[in-house]
Amino acid sequence: MLGFRQALQIVEFINRHERAAMIAAHCDYGVSRSGAVAAFAGQVLGAALEKEAEGKNRLVYRRLMLAQAVYRLKAMDVAGVARALQLLVRKT
């Protein structure tokens, strides 16, 4: 399972590479965690997914959204925190 520290590392990575032309998410054991990461990245970056994330792990997705709110709070981006929390509530 994805711990909060790992979620925050993923969030930091995605935010550092927000101008990247492509971000790939993969998992050695299945699709649910990587699907959640891909769906999260698409949502946060406002990007369309090349392939829809089927069977994404909802717990992992929610943990990433919460980590995004914490990340934005650390950066004192109040609007970003509000947006992340709204997405978290809407997607659960």
N, C-alpha and C positions, 0 to 999 in steps of 0.2 A: 504494500500500500504506500501511497505517497504521503510522507510526513510534511508538517508545515514548513520546516526548514528547507526541504527539497522544493516545495511549492514556491517559496520566496526566491530560491535560486533560479527557478524557471522564469518567474516573473521578471527578475532583474535581467536575465539574459534576453528575454523578448523585448523589454523596454530599451536595453542598450542597442539592440539591432532593429529598431523600429523602421529604419530606412532601407533595410535589406530588401532585395528584389524577391527573395524566397526564403522561407523557413520550413525545414522538414522536421516532422515529428515521427518517431518510430519507436517500437517497443519489441524486445526480443521474445516476449511471452504472449502477446496478443494484441488487441486493438483498443481495448477500453480506455487505458490510461493515455496512450498516444492520441486516441480520438478526442479525449477531453482536452489535452494540451493543444491540439490543432484547433479545436472549436474555440478555446479560450484565446489563442493567438489571433485567430480571425476576428473575433469579437473586439478585442482590445485594439488591434491595428486597423480595424475597419477594412479587412481584406476578405475577398471571397476564397473559399477553399477549393482547391483543384478537385478534391474528392471529398464528398460529404462524410463527416465523422459518424459512422454507424455504431450504435451501441456504446456511445461515450459513457465513461464512468461519471455519474452525476456527483458523487462525493468528491472525486478529484477535481472536477470542474468548479464546484462550490469552494473548495479549498484554494484553488488558484484565484478565484475572484476575491476571496477574503485577503489573500496574500497581496493582490493588486491594490486593494484599499490600504493595507498597511504600508506598502511600498510608496504609494502616493502621499500618505500621511507623513512618512519619514521625510519626503521631499517637500512637505508643507504645500502640496498641491491640493487645496481644499476642493476645487471643482473636480479634480480627478478622483478624489476619495468619494465624493457624492455620486459621480457617474459609476464608479465600480460597485458601490453599495446598491445603487438602483438596479444595475444589471444582475447583481447577486440575488436580490429579492425577486426580480422578474423571472429569472431562469430557474428558480427552485420550485 
